């Protein structure tokens, strides 16, 4: 699609799956907007919602699996992180339903609701069951050269994410894009946090590798509920949310919230003691509603502590998807 933003510069590769219990294999690439580079290190939650509808419409799902009217279930193998996503796609007259009254802040038009289940979302880079908290701690002290020591929750769920407190870095958590993306010093701070978080999480062997791994981890900052005006002009009331969250993608503040980061937020919010959970009030919970630059989003998660280790079996959220354009990309034969 282009557009010179991280949210519109992506690629998805799909195929029928040969893995037992799955319908399609899904590989995601985050396309850099300032260099010829594609990062294959993580997933995209928003495009996860498009996988099921595309697979149905393009013959990757057997016709006898698709109801005339109702909901089709598509089991997706997410190849980047080695995890299962279950997509529930609305069907009308045998076709994927795109229109509807489901509204998602940050998306221009109402649409049909696609429900997603991120199954056992914690994973290591090879797709094996990895530690949800790679450092072994719910909260760490992260030494960020040039910016001091910060409390951080570093979690691997949905996508590796480093959470810090908004107030610790001079923000409230209600900032919009212009307040962050126009300040080179602030962007440098976030990139430094990201790089050193990646090192502590074991995602890279040295700081220099962070430049080649732009997609992960994500960096997000959290704060207690507060009133603010979203970028759309919508008034968000503190009493309507549990906390505020802002997240960066590919070096810029995201205009809303990445789907995979929402999985990380829902997971961390469900585990008492993380910075996300503390910002939301510190109580046990199975869902959280957070404020982001475009409005609000609700995510559900069930966390279980067993033998001192936290696991989350499933994270639930809803997205929408529709066809925007169709065409062909012609690749010279000698490049294949």
C-alpha positions in Angstrom: 0.0 0.0 0.0 2.9 2.4 0.7 2.0 5.6 2.5 5.4 5.9 4.2 4.0 4.7 7.5 4.7 1.5 9.4 1.0 0.6 9.5 0.6 0.7 5.7 3.9 -0.9 4.6 3.6 -4.6 5.2 3.4 -7.9 3.4 1.6 -11.1 4.1 2.4 -14.5 2.5 -0.3 -17.2 2.8 -0.4 -20.8 1.8 -2.5 -23.9 2.6 -1.1 -25.5 5.7 0.3 -29.0 5.9 0.4 -28.7 9.7 -2.2 -30.8 11.5 -5.2 -28.9 12.9 -4.5 -25.8 10.8 -5.9 -24.4 7.6 -3.4 -21.8 6.4 0.2 -20.8 7.1 0.7 -17.0 7.5 4.1 -15.3 7.2 4.3 -11.6 7.9 7.0 -9.0 6.8 7.3 -5.5 8.2 8.6 -3.3 5.3 10.9 -0.6 6.3 9.9 2.9 5.0 13.4 4.4 4.9 15.6 1.5 3.5 15.3 -1.6 1.3 14.7 -4.0 4.3 11.9 -6.4 5.5 11.9 -7.5 9.1 10.4 -11.0 9.5 10.9 -11.2 13.3 7.3 -10.8 14.5 3.6 -10.8 13.7 1.0 -8.1 12.9 -2.2 -8.4 14.8 -4.2 -6.2 12.5 -3.3 -8.1 9.4 -4.0 -11.3 11.3 -7.7 -10.3 11.0 -7.3 -10.2 7.2 -5.9 -13.7 6.9 -9.1 -15.6 7.5 -11.2 -13.5 5.1 -8.6 -13.6 2.4 -8.1 -17.4 2.8 -11.8 -18.0 2.4 -12.2 -15.6 -0.6 -9.2 -17.1 -2.5 -9.9 -20.8 -2.2 -7.5 -21.7 0.6 -10.4 -23.1 2.7 -12.4 -26.1 1.5 -15.9 -25.0 0.4 -17.6 -27.5 2.7 -16.1 -25.6 5.6 -17.8 -22.4 4.7 -21.5 -21.9 5.9 -24.0 -20.2 3.7 -24.7 -17.9 6.5 -23.0 -17.8 9.9 -19.4 -17.8 11.0 -16.5 -19.7 9.4 -13.6 -20.7 11.7 -10.1 -20.5 10.2 -7.2 -22.0 12.1 -4.0 -20.1 11.2 -0.4 -21.0 11.8 1.6 -17.9 12.4 4.9 -18.8 11.0 7.0 -15.9 12.3 6.4 -16.8 16.0 5.2 -20.4 15.6 1.8 -19.8 17.2 -1.9 -20.5 16.4 -4.5 -17.9 15.7 -8.2 -18.8 15.4 -10.2 -16.4 13.3 -14.0 -16.3 13.3 -15.1 -14.8 10.0 -18.7 -13.7 9.4 -20.3 -15.2 6.2 -23.4 -13.9 4.4 -24.8 -15.8 1.3 -21.7 -17.9 1.1 -19.4 -14.8 0.9 -17.1 -13.1 3.4 -19.2 -10.3 5.0 -17.3 -7.0 5.1 -19.9 -4.5 6.0 -21.4 -4.2 9.5 -21.8 -2.0 12.5 -18.7 -3.0 14.4 -16.7 0.2 15.1 -13.0 0.2 15.9 -11.3 3.4 17.0 -8.6 4.2 14.4 -10.5 2.6 11.5 -12.5 5.0 9.3 -15.6 3.0 8.6 -17.8 0.5 10.6 -17.4 -3.0 9.3 -18.2 -6.7 10.1 -16.5 -7.9 13.3 -13.7 -10.5 12.9 -13.0 -12.2 16.3 -9.5 -13.4 16.9 -8.2 -15.9 19.5 -4.4 -15.7 20.0 -3.7 -19.2 21.5 -0.9 -19.5 24.0 0.6 -16.2 22.8 4.0 -16.4 24.6 6.6 -17.8 22.3 10.3 -17.8 21.7 11.9 -16.9 18.3 11.8 -20.5 17.1 8.1 -20.9 18.0 8.7 -23.1 21.0 7.0 -22.4 24.3 9.3 -19.6 25.6 9.3 -17.7 28.9 6.7 -15.0 29.0 9.1 -12.8 31.0 12.5 -13.5 29.4 14.4 -11.9 32.3 12.4 -13.9 34.9 11.0 -10.7 36.5 7.7 -8.9 36.2 9.5 -5.6 36.6 13.2 -4.9 35.8 15.5 -1.9 36.1 16.6 -1.0 32.6 19.7 1.1 32.3 19.3 3.3 29.3 22.5 5.2 28.4 22.0 8.9 28.2 18.5 8.7 29.8 19.1 6.9 33.1 17.6 3.9 34.8 13.9 3.1 34.1 11.5 0.5 35.5 10.4 -1.8 32.7 8.1 -4.8 32.2 9.6 -6.9 29.3 7.1 -9.4 28.1 6.9 -11.9 25.2 3.2 -12.3 24.3 1.8 -11.5 20.9 5.0 -9.6 20.2 8.0 -8.9 22.4 7.2 -5.6 24.1 9.0 -3.3 26.6 6.6 -1.3 28.8 7.8 1.7 30.8 5.8 4.2 33.0 4.8 7.4 31.1 5.7 9.6 34.1 9.2 8.1 34.4 10.0 9.5 30.9 8.2 12.9 31.3 4.9 12.0 29.7 1.3 11.4 30.8 0.3 8.6 28.4 -2.3 10.8 26.7 0.1 12.2 24.0 -0.8 12.1 20.3 1.6 11.5 17.3 2.7 15.1 16.9 4.0 15.3 20.5 6.3 12.4 19.9 7.1 12.1 16.3 8.3 15.7 15.8 10.9 15.4 18.6 14.1 13.8 17.4 15.5 13.6 21.0 12.4 11.8 22.2 12.5 9.3 19.3 16.2 8.7 20.1 15.3 7.9 23.7 12.6 5.4 22.6 15.0 3.7 20.2 17.6 3.4 22.9 15.1 1.9 25.3 14.0 -0.5 22.5 17.6 -1.6 21.7 18.6 -2.1 25.4 15.3 -3.9 26.1 16.0 -6.2 23.1 19.4 -7.0 24.6 18.0 -7.7 28.1 15.3 -9.9 26.5 17.8 -12.0 24.6 16.5 -11.0 21.2 19.8 -9.7 20.0 23.4 -10.6 20.9 24.7 -7.0 20.8 23.3 -3.4 20.5 24.4 -3.1 16.9 21.9 -5.8 15.9 19.0 -3.6 17.0 19.3 -1.6 13.7 18.6 -4.8 11.7 15.7 -5.8 13.9 13.4 -2.8 13.7 10.0 -4.6 14.1 10.6 -6.1 17.5 10.5 -5.5 20.3 7.9 -2.8 20.5 8.2 0.0 23.1 5.1 1.3 24.9 4.5 3.6 27.8 1.6 3.4 30.2 -0.2 5.7 32.6 -3.3 5.7 34.9 -6.7 6.6 33.4 -7.0 10.2 32.3 -9.3 12.4 30.2 -8.0 13.3 26.7 -9.1 14.1 23.2 -8.3 11.4 20.7 -6.9 12.3 17.3 -10.3 11.8 15.8 -11.8 14.4 18.1 -13.4 11.8 20.2 -13.5 12.6 23.9 -12.1 9.8 26.0 -13.2 9.9 29.7 -11.0 8.5 32.4 -13.9 6.6 33.9 -14.4 4.7 30.6 -10.9 3.1 30.5 -8.6 1.2 32.8 -5.3 2.9 31.7 -3.7 4.8 28.9 -1.1 3.3 26.6 1.0 4.7 23.7 3.2 2.4 21.6 5.9 3.0 19.0 6.2 1.0 15.7 9.2 1.2 13.4 10.5 4.3 15.3 7.3 6.3 15.4 4.3 6.6 17.7 1.5 4.5 16.2 -1.7 6.3 15.3 -3.8 3.8 17.3 -2.6 0.5 18.6 -0.9 -2.5 16.9 -2.9 -5.7 17.3 0.0 -7.7 18.6 0.9 -5.0 21.1 -2.7 -5.1 22.2 -2.2 -8.8 22.9 0.9 -7.9 25.0 -1.1 -5.2 26.8 -4.0 -7.6 27.6 -1.6 -10.3 28.8 0.5 -8.0 31.0 -2.7 -6.4 32.4 -3.9 -9.8 33.6 -0.8 -10.5 35.6 -0.6 -8.7 39.0 2.6 -6.7 39.5 3.5 -5.7 35.9 3.7 -2.0 35.1 0.6 -2.5 32.9 -1.4 -4.1 35.6 -0.3 -1.5 38.2 -1.3 1.4 35.9 -4.7 -0.3 35.6 -5.2 -0.4 39.3 -3.3 -3.5 40.3 -6.2 -5.8 40.6 -6.7 -9.3 39.0 -8.6 -9.0 35.8 -9.6 -11.0 32.7 -10.1 -8.0 30.4 -8.8 -4.5 30.1 -10.0 -1.4 28.2 -7.2 1.1 27.4 -7.0 4.4 25.8 -4.8 4.9 22.7 -4.2 7.9 20.4 -7.3 7.1 18.3 -9.7 6.1 21.0 -10.2 2.9 23.1 -9.8 -0.8 22.8 -10.9 -3.8 24.9 -8.8 -7.0 25.1 -9.5 -10.1 27.1 -6.9 -12.5 28.6 -6.8 -15.3 31.1 -3.6 -15.6 33.1 -2.7 -18.6 35.3 0.2 -19.0 37.7 1.6 -22.5 37.9 4.7 -23.4 39.9 5.8 -19.8 39.9 5.4 -19.3 36.2 2.7 -17.3 34.5 1.0 -18.6 31.4 -1.8 -17.2 29.3 -3.8 -19.7 27.3 -5.7 -17.3 25.1 -6.1 -13.6 24.3 -9.3 -12.4 22.7 -9.9 -9.3 20.6 -11.9 -8.1 17.6 -10.8 -6.4 14.5 -12.2 -5.8 11.0 -10.9 -6.4 7.4 -12.0 -5.5 3.9 -10.5 -5.5 0.5 -9.0 -2.1 -0.4 -7.3 -2.8 -3.7 -6.3 -5.7 -6.0 -3.5 -6.0 -8.5 -0.3 -7.7 -9.4 3.4 -7.2 -8.6 5.6 -8.4 -11.4 9.0 -9.7 -10.3 11.8 -10.3 -12.8 12.5 -14.0 -13.3 16.2 -13.7 -12.6 15.5 -12.4 -9.1 13.7 -15.6 -8.0 
